[in-house]
Each structure stands twice: as structure tokens, then as C-alpha cells.
Amino acid sequence: MPDSPASPTPSFPLPRGLIVLSCLWITGAWMLTMGPRGALDAVSDDHAEGLRLFSVTLMLGITLAWPMARLLLQRFTAPIRQTALDCIVLICSVEVTLWPLRLLSEWSVDRTLSITNILAGWILLMGAFIAVGAGSRRWTPRILILLAAMITTLCTPLLTTGEGLNWWSPIDITLGVSTIDPERLFGMSPWPGRTAVAQLVLVASGAWIIVFGARILTRDRTDDLAISRSND
């Protein structure tokens, strides 16, 4: 007797729309912050300020544009796996965009590592919230998560004191780590903002652990309900 065909395994192709939109966002951010500044000069304060604004624009795309696109335009059928794929795409985009900028600036390896880690940490943190909301059939949790992202991005800079960096303020920490005057904010620290970066990575990791835990508990509860119904 021939074997019954195996059930097809769902595939999750690369999010081509996200790839295209992220490329357009990066291109637009570069044209907006660096385009009008003339010839590139690694030691120019004007271009250093442009690179800071470019980094902030990337952060705005991570904390505002990405959640809006995912929470308002579609519903994920497998939110954790699809959001994780989004995170991989965005982190790779950040890495290949920012590391070559060392040739156009006075950023050290440690400073570039801090900036990329901060952006990657916020990608993971926002991804955890998107994974929760993008799979919901109701609009209420999606809107609440989007409002939380907007408040975190736009309002937290008003709560900072200017003494050190706070991981929970994405704009403030991005501006601080990419500053052209490192001694003013970080003293002689070889890795600027390392404490805030470590805190951000820990919080993002904890958020994903909670997402996975909630998913496991929800799946077990659904399976128990299905078994009880079949017994009835």
C-alpha cells in the first residue's frame, strides 16, 4: 500500500516588500540627511552631524514605520516566525549600511559596534511587540501596541535628564552614542554606551522569552481544549 503523502510544510519566503521598503527608507534617509551637504569629509563636523541624523532616521524607521506597516496592513499567520524573519532582514540591512560609514566618519570600531547593537536591540524589542500584535484578529491590541511604540519613540526624549544614556529612549541613545564629542558624554570609555546597550539587549531577550512562553502556554491550552471536545 503506498504511503500517504506527507502534509506540506508551510514555507515562509523572504519578506520582499519589507526588503524593498527598507532599501527605500535607507536611501531616502541618506538623501535627506547627507545629500545636501556637498562633498564628503570624514573630519567635517557638518557631515558628522549628518551621520548622527542618518542614524536617528534609521531608528525612526525601526520604531515607527516598521510597526505601522506590520500592525496596520496585514495579519501574520505565523507571527513569531514571520517577525523573526523580519528581524533578521532588518538587522542585516543595518549592519551592511552602517559599517561602511566608518570610511566617511571618525567612528571607531567600538562606536560603530555600539550604534549597530542599539539599532539591532530595538529591532528585537519592537519585533517582540509586533509578534504579539500581528497575529491578533482584533484591532484593539494592534492599535495599543502601535500607540506604545509611538509614545516610546516620541515622548521618552522629554523624560531624559541628559546625564548618561537611557536604553528606553531610542532617539536619545542613538544621538548620544553617535555624538562627535565622545569625551563629553562617555569620558574615556572604550565602548560608548555599553551599559545602555547591555540593558537593551537583556530587555529585548526577556521580551522574546515572554513571547515564546506565552505561545507555548497558548498552544498547550488550545490542544487541551481540542482533546476535551473530541472526547465529548
C-alpha positions in Angstrom: 0.0 0.0 0.0 1.6 3.3 -1.0 2.5 5.7 1.7 0.1 8.6 2.1 1.6 11.9 1.0 3.0 14.0 3.8 1.2 17.1 4.6 3.0 20.1 3.1 5.2 22.1 5.3 4.3 25.8 5.3 7.0 27.9 3.8 7.9 31.4 4.8 9.6 33.3 1.9 11.7 36.3 2.4 9.6 39.4 3.1 10.3 41.1 -0.2 8.0 44.0 0.5 9.9 44.8 3.7 13.3 44.4 1.9 12.2 46.9 -0.8 10.7 49.4 1.7 13.7 49.2 4.0 16.0 50.0 1.0 13.8 52.9 0.0 13.8 54.1 3.7 17.6 53.9 3.9 18.0 55.7 0.5 15.6 58.4 1.5 17.2 58.9 4.9 20.6 59.3 3.2 19.4 61.8 0.7 17.6 63.8 3.4 20.4 63.9 5.9 23.6 63.7 3.8 22.5 64.6 0.3 22.5 68.4 0.6 25.9 68.6 2.5 28.2 68.6 -0.5 31.4 66.6 -0.8 32.0 64.0 1.9 34.6 64.9 4.5 35.3 62.4 7.3 36.6 65.1 9.7 33.9 67.7 9.0 31.5 68.5 11.9 28.7 69.1 9.4 29.0 65.6 7.9 29.4 64.1 11.4 26.1 65.7 12.4 24.5 64.4 9.2 25.6 60.8 10.1 24.0 61.3 13.5 20.8 62.3 12.0 21.0 59.5 9.5 21.3 57.0 12.4 18.3 58.6 14.1 16.3 58.3 10.9 17.1 54.6 10.8 15.9 54.3 14.4 12.6 56.0 13.4 12.1 53.5 10.7 12.6 50.7 13.2 10.3 52.1 16.0 7.6 53.7 13.9 7.5 52.8 10.2 8.0 49.0 10.7 5.4 48.6 13.4 2.9 50.6 11.4 3.4 48.5 8.3 3.1 45.2 10.1 0.3 46.1 12.6 -2.0 48.1 10.3 -1.6 46.5 6.8 -1.8 42.7 7.4 -2.2 39.8 9.8 0.6 37.2 10.2 -0.5 33.6 10.1 2.7 32.6 12.0 3.6 35.8 13.8 6.7 34.6 15.7 8.4 33.0 12.7 7.5 35.8 10.3 8.5 38.5 12.7 11.8 36.7 13.4 12.4 36.7 9.7 11.7 40.4 9.6 14.2 41.0 12.4 16.9 39.1 10.5 16.3 41.2 7.4 16.4 44.5 9.2 19.4 43.6 11.3 21.3 42.6 8.1 20.2 45.9 6.5 21.5 47.9 9.4 24.8 46.1 9.5 25.6 46.4 5.8 24.6 50.1 5.9 26.4 51.4 8.9 29.7 49.6 9.0 30.9 51.1 5.7 30.2 54.5 7.1 33.4 54.2 9.2 35.1 55.3 6.0 33.1 58.5 6.0 33.4 59.4 9.7 35.6 59.3 12.7 33.6 56.5 14.3 35.8 53.9 16.0 35.1 50.2 15.8 33.6 50.3 19.3 31.4 53.3 18.5 30.1 51.6 15.3 29.5 48.4 17.2 27.5 50.4 19.8 25.4 52.1 17.2 24.6 48.8 15.3 23.9 47.0 18.6 21.5 49.7 19.7 19.6 49.5 16.4 19.6 45.7 16.5 18.4 45.7 20.1 15.5 47.9 19.2 14.7 45.8 16.2 14.5 42.8 18.5 12.4 44.7 21.1 10.0 46.0 18.7 9.8 42.6 17.0 8.6 41.1 20.2 5.7 43.5 20.4 5.0 43.0 16.7 4.9 39.3 17.2 2.2 39.7 19.8 0.1 42.1 17.8 0.5 41.0 14.2 -1.1 37.6 14.9 -4.2 39.1 16.6 -7.5 39.1 14.8 -8.7 42.1 16.8 -7.7 45.7 16.1 -7.5 46.7 19.7 -4.2 45.1 20.7 -2.6 46.2 17.4 -3.6 49.8 18.0 -2.4 49.7 21.6 1.0 48.3 20.6 1.4 50.9 17.9 0.5 53.7 20.3 3.0 52.3 22.8 5.7 52.4 20.1 4.8 56.0 19.2 4.8 57.1 22.8 8.2 55.4 23.5 9.8 56.9 20.4 8.4 60.5 20.6 7.9 61.1 24.3 10.8 59.5 26.1 13.3 62.1 24.9 11.3 64.6 27.0 11.9 62.4 30.1 15.7 62.2 29.8 17.9 64.3 32.0 21.0 64.4 29.8 23.1 62.6 32.4 24.2 59.4 30.6 22.1 57.3 28.3 18.8 55.5 28.8 18.1 52.4 26.8 14.4 53.1 26.8 14.8 56.3 24.8 15.6 55.2 21.3 16.2 58.7 19.8 18.3 59.9 22.8 20.5 56.8 22.9 21.2 56.9 19.2 22.1 60.6 19.3 24.3 60.0 22.3 26.3 57.1 21.0 26.9 58.6 17.6 28.0 62.0 19.1 31.1 63.7 17.6 32.2 64.6 21.2 32.7 61.3 23.0 34.6 62.7 26.0 31.7 64.9 27.0 29.2 62.1 27.4 31.4 59.0 28.0 34.7 60.1 29.5 37.4 57.7 28.4 35.1 54.7 28.0 36.4 52.5 25.2 32.9 51.3 24.4 30.4 54.3 24.4 27.0 53.5 25.9 28.0 49.9 26.7 25.8 49.8 29.9 22.8 51.0 28.0 23.5 48.6 25.2 23.7 45.7 27.6 20.5 46.7 29.3 18.7 47.0 25.9 19.9 43.5 24.8 18.7 42.0 28.1 15.3 43.6 27.9 14.9 42.6 24.3 15.9 39.0 25.1 13.5 38.9 28.0 10.7 40.2 25.8 11.2 37.4 23.3 11.3 34.8 26.1 7.9 36.1 27.3 6.6 35.9 23.7 7.8 32.3 23.3 6.5 31.3 26.8 3.1 32.8 26.1 3.0 31.0 22.7 3.8 27.6 24.3 1.1 28.1 27.0 -1.5 29.2 24.5 -0.7 26.2 22.3 -1.0 23.8 25.2 -4.3 25.3 26.2 -5.7 25.0 22.6 -4.6 21.4 22.4 -6.3 20.6 25.7 -9.5 22.2 24.5 -9.4 20.3 21.3 -8.9 17.0 23.1 -11.7 17.6 25.5 -14.1 18.5 22.6 -13.1 15.3 20.8 -13.8 13.2 23.9 -17.3 14.8 24.2 
